[in-house]
């Protein structure tokens, strides 16, 4: 109900963002809870944003989690992109290089179109 509380005080610019939950899994920084997407779609009208860069902490997993998030109904994604992730001040290990990002977006378009949406 925290989103509703914020909205009741006049801020209508509320979105919900999944960035991962803490579990005992060690293969990723967090466990990206994509099952939250269809649950939230049934319970709220608010946009749902998924952050697979932060949620996984590893650029190898970002694209597959983006595909899964869009297939599950996410409204938006946050993806970190950096031209030289090895030299990034922060979050380099979870950042895609621009060419990988562009390739991912082309493939992601297919997932969106399969669900009757566009990017």
N, C-alpha and C positions, 0 to 999 in steps of 0.2 A: 504493500500500500504506500510505499515511500514516493513512488512516481505520482500517484493520485494526490498525495499531500502537497507535493511541489506544485502540481497543476492547480490545486484548489486555492493556492496563494497567488495565482495569476500568471505563472510561467507555463505557457502552453508548448514551449519548445523542448519537450522531453523525448528522449529516445532511450531504448534499452540496449545495453552493450554487453555481450558475452566475451570475456577475455581469458577464460579458463578458470578452473577451480582447483584447489589444492587436494591432491590425492597421494597415495603411496607410490604411484607410478613414477619411475625415474627416467624413462626414455625421452620425456619432454618436460619443459619447465612446469607446465600445468596440464590439466586434462581439459581440453576444449569440449564443453558440454553442448554438442550440437542437438541433443535431444530436447534441449530447452526451446529450440525454435518452434516446432509444432505445438508444444505446450503453450508457449506465450501467444502464438497466433490464435489459439482458441480462447485465451483468457483476457487479451487486451487488444486495443486498436493501435497501440503505439508501434512505431517503427523499430525493427530489431536489427542491430548492427553486430557483426561478428568480427573479431580481431584475431585472426589465426597467427599473425606474426608474434604477438605477445603471448597468445595462448599456448603455442608450441615452443617458441624460443629458438626454432631451427628452420632455416630457409628451405630445407629439403621437404618439410611437411606443409609449408604454406599453401602451395597450389592444390594439393589433394583436399585440404580442409576448406579451401575456397569453393572447390567444386561441390563438395558435400554440403556446405552451408547454403549455397544457392539452390541446390536440389531440394534441401529441406525447407526452403522458403524465406531465407534471410533477405532483408530489404536492402542491406548495404554491407560493405566490407571495409575494413581498415587494413591496408597492406603497406608494410614498410619497404621502400625502394631506395637504394643508394648506389651511386656509380662505382664506389670502391669500398664495399662492406668491411674488408679487412682493416681499413684505416678509419672507419667511422668512429666518432667520439663515443657513441653508445649504440647499442642494439644491432651491431654489425652481423652477428651470427644469425639473426632472424630476418635480415634484409635481402630482398631479391635485387639482382642487378637489373637495369632497365630492359635489356633484351629478354631476360627470363620473364619479367613482368609483362611485357608486350605479348609474348607467346602464351602466357597463362591467360591473358585477357581474351585472346582469340578463341582459345578452347573454352573459356568460361562462357563466352557468348552462346556456344552450343548448348550448354546446360540451361541457361536462361531461356533460350528459344524452345527447348524441349518442354519447358514448363509454361510456355505461352507468354513469356516476358522478354523484354529487351534490356540491353545494357545502356 
